[in-house]
Amino acid sequence: MAEQPHVLVRDLVKTYRVHEREAGAGASFRSLFKRKYKEVEAVKGVSFQLMPGEVVGFLGPNGAGKTTTLKMLSGLLYPTSGEARVLGFEPWKREAAYLRQLSYVLGNRSQLAWDIPAMDSYLVNQAIYEIPEKQFRETLDELVALLDLEKLLKKPVRGLSLGERMKCELAASLLHRPQVLFLDEPTLGVDVTMQNRIRQFVAEHNRRYNATVLLTSHYMADVTALCKRVIVIHHGKLLYDGDLAALSEKFAPFKQVRLDLQDMASAERAKEFGEVHSQEGTKVTLRLPREKTSSVVARLLAELPVIDLTVEDPAIEEVIDQVFQGVEA
Amino acid sequence: MRYLRLLGAFYRTSIQTDMEYRADFFTRIIASLLGLLTTIGSLSVAFTYTTNIKGWSFSHVMVLLAVYYLMDGLIETFIAPNMRNIMAQVREGTLDFVLLKPVVPQFMATLRTINIWRIANILVALGLAGYSISRLSLSVGLSEASSFAITLLAGTAVVYSFWLFLVTLTFWFVRLDNIEQVIWQAFEAGRYPIEIYPYWLRGALTYVIPVAFIITVPAKALTGQLAFSYSFVALGMGCLSILLSSAFWRYGLRFYTGASS
């Protein structure tokens, strides 16, 4: 029997009504009585599916509609039109049976009470999610070991660093072992070591409980470390849904060739072989169309005094940038 | 049963928080004693010229004052901290975390914390009530006590509902910091017998902002001036106000999540 998707989204649309006001005191005064509204389409018909256990990157520039989509999927926003099913539930009905299996982590906001140790907030969550004592202890022990929380749980949350707080936050969101996890910028403002820790941890949770994860992040390293598949949206529309690796083939049909040459004269000559990406003295990086790469490389090696040459895919950041610029043009 | 356990967990954590600020308890006691003494002082000046004001004797007014402080303590302990939280949560967007939990949102939003040191006000008020009743040499029997408890509960329900109604407005207007001012200004009017106010104000304080209902009625119940059957009317009004404000809150939530447009 075929597996049912955990997340199913079809033609999801969200239009906000935004109160519009001109600058100036007179206009502010008028707007007290007569308000002008503008319709803003945040999400314009997005469709996709996630299978159980998938970890998918959800990419797009600021204002692309990522958070709006995640909020609809977690039942915080009612869509203007379209359908969504998560674990078979319609999210915006906010049925307890659904909310029990879901977690939505927002990197810039905290569900933990500020003045008390994280552990006390965990106990409240235990009561809210009705987690049996044995399971609670087991999960907590796992989380403490994985995230190295031992020393943090007893301190009031306000005394923790941003990264420490994020770890406690993640643990709070996972105590009830959610089947579906929406992570909205989980590594925002956290240092590199901690970012790594959080990534490993998300991967581990996914592996252990076969949880489905949809992740947005501005750090491409999060995405490349965790996601095989990415969904890209821009201006509320779906641009790409597929393999992360194939993304570069589709949107950046070129390779980068790094060259180190013996002298400046040959460096100058090398620049005639393709589009120059960057240059530092005798080190030149060229951008070549995929299909021509091998023949050009052969010619470079034959005609120029090359010390070193490497061929690579462009950095994922550049590909994404390319994707969004392509759409603007 | 499940919700009782939840309430236990909520209160346990907020009491733990407050334990860090133990000194608060004593400052609260001193503050409410001072407030009480100044009010009693000015009242006793008024009563040197007369033995009763519109049918209220000095000791009866003291009972009223005790109920006023009791209600004040109940509000500050159980209701106000939550309502303030909701307003902050709407502003900061953290109300989302309440909506993400598999719990009735109103329950979690309005009963999440208590301000335990405000119990000080309640203790002081109970002391004053006991003292004034002994001065009146009234015997408070079962019927007075239960009628008092019922009307007090109904009054608390009305305050809760009134505040919840105003807080729900923040779903549309986001910033409404003056709500508390409105509530407390009206509430202060309740420390004196409703009969001393001009006719029109008495109407407003009974029906628009039912301060008379939440303070005068329980005070009358305690001193045996209220027909027992009226406490059931009060209970009915309390329940009705909860029903109406909950309905409005749910409607507001639909707006908050965009379900109503």
HADDOCK unambig.tbl for C-alpha pairs under 7 A between the chains (distance, minus, plus):
assign (segid A and resid 76 and name CA) (segid B and resid 96 and name CA) 6.68 0.50 0.50
assign (segid A and resid 76 and name CA) (segid B and resid 99 and name CA) 6.87 0.50 0.50
assign (segid A and resid 76 and name CA) (segid B and resid 257 and name CA) 5.68 0.50 0.50
assign (segid A and resid 77 and name CA) (segid B and resid 257 and name CA) 4.40 0.50 0.50
assign (segid A and resid 77 and name CA) (segid B and resid 258 and name CA) 5.92 0.50 0.50
assign (segid A and resid 78 and name CA) (segid B and resid 257 and name CA) 5.66 0.50 0.50
assign (segid A and resid 78 and name CA) (segid B and resid 258 and name CA) 5.22 0.50 0.50
assign (segid A and resid 78 and name CA) (segid B and resid 259 and name CA) 4.95 0.50 0.50
assign (segid A and resid 96 and name CA) (segid B and resid 102 and name CA) 4.29 0.50 0.50
assign (segid A and resid 96 and name CA) (segid B and resid 103 and name CA) 6.75 0.50 0.50
assign (segid A and resid 99 and name CA) (segid B and resid 100 and name CA) 6.27 0.50 0.50
assign (segid A and resid 99 and name CA) (segid B and resid 101 and name CA) 6.05 0.50 0.50
assign (segid A and resid 99 and name CA) (segid B and resid 102 and name CA) 5.17 0.50 0.50
assign (segid A and resid 100 and name CA) (segid B and resid 102 and name CA) 5.78 0.50 0.50
assign (segid A and resid 109 and name CA) (segid B and resid 94 and name CA) 6.95 0.50 0.50
assign (segid A and resid 111 and name CA) (segid B and resid 97 and name CA) 6.09 0.50 0.50
assign (segid A and resid 115 and name CA) (segid B and resid 17 and name CA) 6.29 0.50 0.50
assign (segid A and resid 116 and name CA) (segid B and resid 17 and name CA) 5.68 0.50 0.50
assign (segid A and resid 120 and name CA) (segid B and resid 13 and name CA) 6.17 0.50 0.50
assign (segid A and resid 124 and name CA) (segid B and resid 9 and name CA) 5.61 0.50 0.50
assign (segid A and resid 124 and name CA) (segid B and resid 10 and name CA) 6.51 0.50 0.50
assign (segid A and resid 127 and name CA) (segid B and resid 6 and name CA) 5.76 0.50 0.50
assign (segid A and resid 127 and name CA) (segid B and resid 9 and name CA) 6.82 0.50 0.50
assign (segid A and resid 128 and name CA) (segid B and resid 6 and name CA) 6.57 0.50 0.50
assign (segid A and resid 128 and name CA) (segid B and resid 102 and name CA) 6.96 0.50 0.50
assign (segid A and resid 128 and name CA) (segid B and resid 103 and name CA) 6.86 0.50 0.50
assign (segid A and resid 129 and name CA) (segid B and resid 102 and name CA) 6.86 0.50 0.50
